[in-house]
Amino acid sequence: MRPIEISPSVLPADFARLGDEIATLEAAGCDRIHWDVMDGVFVPNLTIGPDIVKSCRSFADIMFEAHLMVVNADEMAPLYVDAGCEVVMVHAEACTHLHRSLDNIQKLGAKSGVVLNPHTPADTIQHVLDVTDHVLIMTVNPGFGGQTYIPLVAKIEAVKQMVDTGGHDIDIEVDGGINAETIKECAAAGANVFVSGSALFRYDDRATGVAELKGNAETARS
């Protein structure tokens, strides 16, 4: 069974002291740092460039993952690998040649991830699982933090079944509205990595938040 991991989105962080915020998240027990990269085209917002990621790489030893909500993922992926991201995730909806895009990320030396918007069927990725290390299921429409969770239990279960049936070595990640309650049904459905932004940053003590999220997920899938 794959370990439960918490990957906080840094969108709610204090960007004036972003490096310190990331160090605090690592100390609190987070397993990864989730960089929400938005281009103002594929999604409405404009967020984090590779130079910001690179400037923060020395503040933590845990994995960095770049979630590219962009229209030109093939051009941007190498920049985020160079910036220190061990995982680069691209949207199925934005990549004309998805298999090639994922394969190219792996050839760069990073783990590849494919992202599905809420409306995108699970079987869209059936034929790219051989070049995928992560599947990220969006439980909000991408582009903003702090949105309301969309329950997509059947979709998580469908991805889990595809992964298990094919014998693939793949993490199943969920992003959007994840808190101490919503994490339970996602974990029970088969997800093992959870992006939490606004909910985690509401805890005065980040370590308490991470422990509660992980504990609820572990209990739900046991």
C-alpha positions as CSV (number, residue, x, y, z in Angstrom):
1,M,0.0,0.0,0.0
2,R,1.4,3.4,-1.0
3,P,2.1,5.8,1.9
4,I,-0.3,8.7,2.6
5,E,1.4,12.0,1.7
6,I,0.5,15.6,2.2
7,S,1.5,18.1,-0.5
8,P,0.6,21.6,0.5
9,S,-0.1,24.2,-2.1
10,V,1.8,27.4,-1.3
11,L,-0.7,29.7,-2.9
12,P,-2.0,30.8,0.6
13,A,1.6,31.4,1.9
14,D,3.2,34.7,2.7
15,F,5.2,35.3,-0.5
16,A,7.3,37.9,1.2
17,R,8.8,35.1,3.2
18,L,8.1,32.1,1.0
19,G,11.4,30.3,1.7
20,D,10.7,30.4,5.4
21,E,7.1,29.2,4.8
22,I,8.4,26.2,2.9
23,A,10.9,25.3,5.6
24,T,8.0,25.5,8.1
25,L,5.9,23.1,6.0
26,E,8.7,20.6,5.8
27,A,9.3,20.8,9.6
28,A,5.5,20.2,10.1
29,G,5.7,16.8,8.4
30,C,4.7,17.7,4.8
31,D,5.9,15.2,2.2
32,R,6.1,17.5,-0.8
33,I,5.6,21.1,-1.9
34,H,3.0,21.7,-4.6
35,W,3.6,24.6,-6.9
36,D,0.5,25.8,-8.7
37,V,1.8,27.2,-12.0
38,M,-0.9,29.3,-13.8
39,D,-0.4,31.2,-17.1
40,G,-3.4,33.4,-17.2
41,V,-4.6,31.6,-20.4
42,F,-5.4,28.0,-19.5
43,V,-6.7,29.3,-16.2
44,P,-7.5,32.9,-15.2
45,N,-4.7,33.5,-12.7
46,L,-1.0,34.2,-13.2
47,T,1.2,32.7,-10.5
48,I,4.6,31.2,-10.1
49,G,7.5,31.2,-12.5
50,P,10.5,28.9,-12.4
51,D,12.8,31.5,-10.8
52,I,10.6,31.6,-7.7
53,V,10.7,27.9,-7.4
54,K,14.5,27.8,-7.9
55,S,15.0,30.5,-5.2
56,C,13.2,28.3,-2.7
57,R,14.8,25.0,-3.5
58,S,17.5,25.3,-0.8
59,F,14.9,25.9,2.0
60,A,13.7,22.3,2.0
61,D,14.8,18.8,1.1
62,I,11.3,17.3,0.4
63,M,10.1,16.8,-3.1
64,F,8.9,19.7,-5.2
65,E,6.1,19.1,-7.7
66,A,5.0,21.5,-10.4
67,H,1.4,21.5,-11.5
68,L,1.5,23.2,-14.9
69,M,-1.9,24.8,-15.5
70,V,-0.6,26.2,-18.8
71,V,-1.2,25.9,-22.5
72,N,2.5,25.4,-23.5
73,A,3.4,22.7,-21.0
74,D,6.1,21.1,-23.3
75,E,8.0,24.4,-23.4
76,M,7.7,25.1,-19.7
77,A,8.4,21.6,-18.3
78,P,12.2,21.8,-18.7
79,L,12.3,25.1,-16.9
80,Y,10.6,23.6,-13.8
81,V,12.8,20.6,-13.8
82,D,15.9,22.9,-14.0
83,A,14.4,24.9,-11.1
84,G,14.4,21.7,-8.9
85,C,11.0,20.1,-9.4
86,E,11.3,16.3,-9.2
87,V,7.7,15.9,-10.4
88,V,6.1,17.8,-13.3
89,M,2.4,17.4,-13.9
90,V,0.5,18.5,-17.1
91,H,-3.2,18.7,-18.0
92,A,-4.6,16.2,-20.3
93,E,-6.9,18.9,-21.6
94,A,-3.9,21.1,-22.6
95,C,-1.6,18.6,-24.3
96,T,-2.3,17.8,-27.9
97,H,0.1,14.8,-27.8
98,L,-0.2,13.8,-24.2
99,H,1.9,10.6,-24.4
100,R,4.8,12.5,-25.9
101,S,4.5,15.3,-23.3
102,L,4.7,12.8,-20.4
103,D,7.5,10.8,-22.0
104,N,9.5,14.0,-22.5
105,I,9.2,14.8,-18.8
106,Q,10.5,11.4,-17.9
107,K,13.4,11.9,-20.3
108,L,14.2,15.1,-18.5
109,G,14.9,13.0,-15.4
110,A,11.7,14.0,-13.5
111,K,8.6,12.0,-12.6
112,S,5.6,12.7,-14.9
113,G,2.1,13.4,-13.8
114,V,-1.1,13.8,-15.8
115,V,-3.9,16.0,-14.4
116,L,-7.6,15.6,-15.0
117,N,-10.1,18.5,-14.7
118,P,-13.4,17.6,-12.9
119,H,-15.3,17.2,-16.2
120,T,-12.6,15.0,-17.9
121,P,-13.4,11.3,-17.9
122,A,-11.0,8.9,-16.1
123,D,-10.5,6.7,-19.2
124,T,-8.9,9.7,-21.0
125,I,-5.6,8.6,-19.5
126,Q,-6.0,4.8,-20.0
127,H,-3.4,4.7,-22.8
128,V,-0.8,6.9,-21.2
129,L,-0.4,5.1,-17.9
130,D,2.8,3.5,-19.1
131,V,4.5,6.9,-19.2
132,T,2.9,8.3,-16.0
133,D,4.2,8.3,-12.4
134,H,1.3,10.4,-11.0
135,V,-2.4,10.9,-11.7
136,L,-3.8,14.1,-10.2
137,I,-7.5,14.4,-10.0
138,M,-8.9,17.9,-9.7
139,T,-11.8,18.2,-7.3
140,V,-12.2,21.9,-8.1
141,N,-12.0,23.7,-11.4
142,P,-8.4,24.9,-11.6
143,G,-7.4,28.6,-11.4
144,F,-8.1,29.7,-7.8
145,G,-7.4,28.6,-4.3
146,G,-10.0,28.2,-1.6
147,Q,-12.8,26.7,-3.8
148,T,-15.5,24.3,-2.7
149,Y,-14.7,20.6,-3.0
150,I,-16.5,18.7,-5.9
151,P,-17.1,15.0,-4.8
152,L,-15.7,12.7,-7.5
153,V,-15.4,9.5,-5.6
154,A,-16.4,7.3,-8.6
155,K,-13.7,8.9,-10.7
156,I,-11.0,8.3,-8.1
157,E,-12.1,4.7,-7.8
158,A,-12.0,4.3,-11.6
159,V,-8.4,5.6,-11.8
160,K,-7.4,3.4,-8.9
161,Q,-8.9,0.4,-10.7
162,M,-7.1,1.2,-14.0
163,V,-3.8,1.6,-12.1
164,D,-4.2,-1.6,-10.1
165,T,-5.4,-3.7,-13.1
166,G,-2.5,-2.6,-15.2
167,G,0.0,-3.2,-12.4
168,H,1.3,0.4,-12.7
169,D,3.6,2.1,-10.1
170,I,1.6,5.3,-9.9
171,D,0.6,7.7,-7.1
172,I,-3.0,8.9,-7.2
173,E,-3.3,12.5,-6.0
174,V,-6.3,14.7,-5.3
175,D,-6.3,18.5,-5.4
176,G,-9.1,20.9,-4.5
177,G,-11.0,21.6,-1.4
178,I,-9.1,19.0,0.6
179,N,-9.6,19.3,4.3
180,A,-9.9,17.1,7.4
181,E,-13.3,15.9,6.3
182,T,-13.1,15.7,2.5
183,I,-9.8,13.8,2.6
184,K,-11.6,10.8,4.1
185,E,-13.7,9.8,1.1
186,C,-10.8,10.5,-1.3
187,A,-8.5,8.2,0.7
188,A,-11.2,5.5,1.0
189,A,-11.6,5.7,-2.8
190,G,-7.9,5.0,-3.5
191,A,-6.0,8.3,-3.4
192,N,-2.7,8.4,-1.4
193,V,-1.4,12.0,-2.1
194,F,-3.4,15.1,-1.1
195,V,-2.9,18.7,-2.0
196,S,-4.2,21.0,0.8
197,G,-3.8,24.7,0.6
198,S,-6.3,27.0,2.4
199,A,-7.4,24.3,4.8
200,L,-3.8,23.5,6.0
201,F,-2.9,27.2,6.3
202,R,-5.9,27.8,8.6
203,Y,-4.1,25.8,11.3
204,D,-2.0,28.0,13.6
205,D,0.2,25.0,14.1
206,R,0.9,23.4,10.7
207,A,2.1,20.2,12.3
208,T,-1.3,19.7,13.9
209,G,-2.9,20.2,10.5
210,V,-0.7,17.7,8.8
211,A,-1.2,15.1,11.5
212,E,-4.9,15.5,11.4
213,L,-5.1,15.2,7.6
214,K,-2.8,12.2,7.5
215,G,-4.6,10.5,10.4
216,N,-8.0,10.9,8.9
217,A,-6.8,9.6,5.5
218,E,-5.1,6.6,7.2
219,T,-8.2,5.8,9.2
220,A,-10.5,6.1,6.2
221,R,-8.6,3.6,4.0
222,S,-7.9,1.1,6.7
